[in-house]
């Protein structure tokens, strides 16, 4: 079964960049009518199943409880989001056009743990948004699954562009096929304002190439402590109260995002997203922290 949510639009040339002019996070060292159409498909409230003390955010059958960015943002008008055989998939709209966007939960969350299974095609630039809003501002767990990318560290999307990656990932190829990952170490955890970070070697050992990987993120506090895991490997810990990352301003971030926000997944805008490539998500579960 395929359920498709698609609003066609031409990409804005002012935001039509990605491969070499992506956004600062990729280079470590250095409308209302659409909203009405979406709202007609989405109830404002719904009963969600529970797994023990975890609540499902995605039911595997429909986009109930989710909506696309209602107005054009820097990445585009929203992208194409579909439910395919129990999996949430995202791609550019139309494929290869440079027009992306985000899909975000109607519900907003303050302090929580969230788990998600992800399987991005190699070459896509995606992200997992925390305390996000409909304009795309958030603290993001990067899912930059491409050469010179990173998966698991944090980035300030629309909130100062602070970047906590300590290493980049790069592909190993058998002809055109991805067969492995290599890494480049750039900085220590302390240099990027983290409490801790896994080593590149640990990340490579944990990550499953061409398969599903499970991420878990914990977010807690006004200036949040954020911890990320991939396949039970603790990737990084960020202390929003005390971080000395040069691009991070805790007061600005708190004022911009507020105390709570949506969970969102991203299709990055720009020409670097391979035509026909998708990012896939499933088993999206949240547990609120009281």
DASULBEL-V59760 format. One record per residue. N is the residue number from 1. PSI is psi as a letter, one per 40 degrees, with the letter a starting at -180 (999 if undefined). NEAR is the number of other ideal C-beta (glycine too) atoms within 12 Angstrom. D_FIRST is the distance of its C-alpha to the first C-alpha in Angstrom with 1 decimal. Layout:
n: (N & N)
psi: (PSI & PSI)
near: (NEAR & NEAR)
d_first: (D_FIRST & D_FIRST)
This chain:
n: (1 & 2 & 3 & 4 & 5 & 6 & 7 & 8 & 9 & 10 & 11 & 12 & 13 & 14 & 15 & 16 & 17 & 18 & 19 & 20 & 21 & 22 & 23 & 24 & 25 & 26 & 27 & 28 & 29 & 30 & 31 & 32 & 33 & 34 & 35 & 36 & 37 & 38 & 39 & 40 & 41 & 42 & 43 & 44 & 45 & 46 & 47 & 48 & 49 & 50 & 51 & 52 & 53 & 54 & 55 & 56 & 57 & 58 & 59 & 60 & 61 & 62 & 63 & 64 & 65 & 66 & 67 & 68 & 69 & 70 & 71 & 72 & 73 & 74 & 75 & 76 & 77 & 78 & 79 & 80 & 81 & 82 & 83 & 84 & 85 & 86 & 87 & 88 & 89 & 90 & 91 & 92 & 93 & 94 & 95 & 96 & 97 & 98 & 99 & 100 & 101 & 102 & 103 & 104 & 105 & 106 & 107 & 108 & 109 & 110 & 111 & 112 & 113 & 114 & 115 & 116 & 117 & 118 & 119 & 120 & 121 & 122 & 123 & 124 & 125 & 126 & 127 & 128 & 129 & 130 & 131 & 132 & 133 & 134 & 135 & 136 & 137 & 138 & 139 & 140 & 141 & 142 & 143 & 144 & 145 & 146 & 147 & 148 & 149 & 150 & 151 & 152 & 153 & 154 & 155 & 156 & 157 & 158 & 159 & 160 & 161 & 162 & 163 & 164 & 165 & 166 & 167 & 168 & 169 & 170 & 171 & 172 & 173 & 174 & 175 & 176 & 177 & 178 & 179 & 180 & 181 & 182 & 183 & 184 & 185 & 186 & 187 & 188 & 189 & 190 & 191 & 192 & 193 & 194 & 195 & 196 & 197 & 198 & 199 & 200 & 201 & 202 & 203 & 204 & 205 & 206 & 207 & 208 & 209 & 210 & 211 & 212 & 213 & 214 & 215 & 216 & 217 & 218 & 219 & 220 & 221 & 222 & 223 & 224 & 225 & 226 & 227 & 228 & 229 & 230 & 231 & 232 & 233 & 234 & 235 & 236 & 237 & 238 & 239 & 240 & 241 & 242 & 243 & 244 & 245 & 246 & 247 & 248 & 249 & 250 & 251 & 252 & 253 & 254 & 255 & 256 & 257 & 258 & 259 & 260 & 261 & 262 & 263 & 264 & 265 & 266 & 267 & 268 & 269 & 270 & 271 & 272 & 273 & 274 & 275 & 276 & 277 & 278 & 279 & 280 & 281 & 282 & 283 & 284 & 285 & 286 & 287 & 288 & 289 & 290)
psi: (h & h & h & h & h & h & h & h & i & i & i & h & d & d & e & g & i & d & d & e & f & c & i & d & d & d & g & d & d & 999 & a & d & d & d & d & d & d & d & d & d & e & h & i & d & i & i & h & h & i & i & h & b & e & i & h & h & d & h & e & e & d & i & f & h & e & i & i & i & h & d & i & h & a & d & e & a & e & d & a & h & h & i & h & h & f & e & h & h & i & i & i & i & h & i & h & e & e & e & h & a & a & i & h & i & i & d & i & i & i & c & h & i & h & i & i & h & h & i & g & i & i & h & e & i & h & a & i & h & h & h & f & i & i & e & e & e & i & i & h & h & h & h & g & g & g & i & h & f & a & i & h & d & i & i & i & g & h & e & f & e & f & i & h & e & h & e & i & i & i & i & i & h & i & g & b & e & h & h & e & i & h & i & i & h & h & d & i & i & d & d & d & e & f & i & d & i & i & i & i & d & d & d & d & d & d & d & h & h & h & f & i & i & i & h & i & h & h & h & h & h & i & d & g & i & h & h & h & i & i & h & f & e & h & h & d & i & h & h & h & e & d & e & h & f & h & d & e & h & h & d & d & d & d & d & d & d & d & a & e & i & a & i & h & i & i & i & h & i & i & i & e & e & h & h & h & e & i & i & h & i & i & i & f & h & i & i & h & i & h & 999)
near: (12 & 18 & 24 & 21 & 33 & 31 & 32 & 20 & 30 & 17 & 33 & 22 & 14 & 15 & 28 & 26 & 25 & 36 & 24 & 14 & 18 & 35 & 34 & 21 & 40 & 32 & 23 & 32 & 17 & 16 & 19 & 13 & 15 & 29 & 21 & 16 & 20 & 32 & 19 & 13 & 24 & 26 & 18 & 14 & 11 & 20 & 12 & 23 & 18 & 15 & 16 & 10 & 13 & 21 & 27 & 31 & 40 & 36 & 26 & 23 & 20 & 22 & 38 & 28 & 31 & 38 & 34 & 45 & 42 & 28 & 27 & 32 & 38 & 31 & 48 & 43 & 40 & 43 & 49 & 38 & 43 & 30 & 27 & 23 & 14 & 22 & 30 & 45 & 37 & 49 & 42 & 45 & 36 & 23 & 25 & 26 & 32 & 38 & 39 & 51 & 50 & 45 & 48 & 42 & 42 & 28 & 31 & 27 & 35 & 23 & 25 & 34 & 28 & 43 & 34 & 41 & 29 & 40 & 32 & 43 & 29 & 33 & 31 & 44 & 43 & 51 & 51 & 50 & 46 & 50 & 43 & 40 & 29 & 31 & 25 & 43 & 33 & 44 & 49 & 49 & 45 & 49 & 44 & 43 & 42 & 34 & 28 & 29 & 41 & 45 & 47 & 47 & 49 & 52 & 48 & 43 & 43 & 34 & 37 & 32 & 29 & 34 & 40 & 46 & 45 & 37 & 38 & 33 & 38 & 22 & 27 & 18 & 16 & 11 & 8 & 10 & 12 & 27 & 14 & 19 & 31 & 23 & 33 & 21 & 23 & 24 & 24 & 19 & 29 & 17 & 21 & 34 & 35 & 35 & 26 & 26 & 34 & 33 & 20 & 30 & 15 & 24 & 35 & 28 & 18 & 27 & 38 & 20 & 26 & 20 & 15 & 20 & 34 & 29 & 43 & 33 & 46 & 29 & 40 & 29 & 26 & 20 & 25 & 37 & 29 & 45 & 35 & 45 & 29 & 37 & 26 & 17 & 28 & 28 & 44 & 43 & 31 & 46 & 26 & 37 & 20 & 18 & 34 & 21 & 34 & 16 & 25 & 32 & 22 & 29 & 15 & 19 & 38 & 24 & 15 & 24 & 37 & 20 & 19 & 26 & 37 & 38 & 46 & 50 & 51 & 51 & 53 & 51 & 44 & 36 & 26 & 32 & 45 & 29 & 17 & 16 & 30 & 34 & 43 & 35 & 42 & 29 & 27 & 40 & 31 & 34 & 25 & 24 & 19 & 10)
d_first: (0.0 & 3.8 & 6.6 & 9.9 & 13.4 & 16.0 & 19.6 & 21.5 & 24.9 & 27.5 & 28.5 & 31.8 & 34.3 & 36.0 & 33.1 & 32.1 & 33.1 & 31.8 & 32.8 & 36.5 & 36.7 & 33.7 & 35.1 & 37.8 & 35.5 & 34.7 & 38.4 & 39.7 & 43.3 & 43.8 & 27.9 & 28.9 & 27.1 & 24.0 & 24.5 & 24.7 & 21.5 & 19.7 & 21.8 & 20.8 & 17.2 & 18.5 & 20.9 & 23.9 & 24.0 & 21.7 & 22.2 & 20.8 & 20.6 & 23.2 & 23.7 & 27.5 & 28.8 & 25.7 & 23.4 & 19.7 & 19.1 & 15.3 & 13.5 & 10.3 & 8.3 & 9.9 & 12.8 & 15.3 & 18.6 & 18.2 & 19.7 & 20.5 & 24.2 & 25.6 & 28.3 & 28.7 & 29.7 & 31.1 & 27.8 & 26.6 & 24.7 & 21.7 & 19.4 & 15.8 & 13.5 & 9.7 & 7.4 & 5.8 & 5.7 & 8.1 & 10.0 & 11.6 & 12.6 & 15.5 & 17.4 & 20.2 & 20.0 & 20.4 & 20.0 & 23.5 & 25.1 & 26.4 & 24.8 & 23.2 & 23.2 & 22.1 & 19.6 & 21.7 & 21.9 & 23.5 & 25.6 & 28.4 & 30.0 & 33.5 & 34.2 & 31.3 & 29.8 & 26.2 & 24.1 & 21.1 & 19.5 & 19.4 & 18.8 & 20.0 & 20.6 & 24.3 & 25.9 & 23.9 & 25.9 & 24.0 & 25.2 & 24.7 & 26.7 & 29.0 & 30.8 & 29.3 & 29.7 & 28.0 & 30.3 & 29.0 & 32.1 & 31.7 & 32.7 & 30.1 & 29.4 & 29.1 & 26.2 & 28.1 & 26.8 & 29.1 & 32.7 & 35.1 & 32.3 & 31.9 & 29.4 & 30.6 & 33.6 & 34.0 & 34.4 & 35.6 & 33.2 & 35.3 & 37.7 & 40.3 & 38.3 & 39.7 & 38.4 & 38.8 & 37.6 & 40.2 & 38.8 & 36.5 & 34.0 & 34.1 & 32.2 & 33.7 & 32.7 & 33.0 & 33.2 & 30.1 & 28.2 & 28.3 & 30.0 & 31.5 & 32.7 & 36.3 & 37.7 & 40.6 & 42.5 & 43.8 & 45.0 & 45.7 & 43.9 & 47.1 & 47.2 & 43.8 & 44.5 & 42.5 & 43.8 & 42.3 & 39.9 & 38.8 & 40.3 & 38.5 & 39.0 & 37.4 & 34.3 & 34.0 & 34.4 & 31.8 & 29.0 & 26.6 & 26.1 & 22.7 & 21.3 & 20.1 & 23.0 & 23.6 & 25.6 & 27.6 & 29.7 & 32.4 & 33.8 & 37.0 & 39.9 & 41.0 & 41.6 & 38.9 & 39.1 & 35.8 & 35.0 & 32.1 & 31.1 & 28.9 & 28.3 & 31.3 & 33.5 & 35.2 & 34.8 & 36.9 & 38.6 & 39.6 & 42.2 & 41.9 & 45.3 & 47.2 & 45.3 & 47.6 & 45.0 & 46.7 & 43.9 & 43.2 & 44.8 & 44.0 & 45.4 & 43.4 & 40.1 & 40.7 & 41.7 & 38.8 & 36.0 & 37.8 & 37.3 & 33.6 & 30.5 & 26.7 & 24.6 & 22.8 & 21.1 & 22.2 & 21.7 & 25.3 & 26.8 & 29.0 & 29.2 & 29.0 & 25.2 & 24.3 & 22.4 & 18.8 & 19.2 & 16.9 & 17.6 & 15.1 & 15.7 & 14.9 & 17.2 & 19.0 & 21.9 & 25.1 & 28.5 & 31.1 & 34.6 & 37.3)
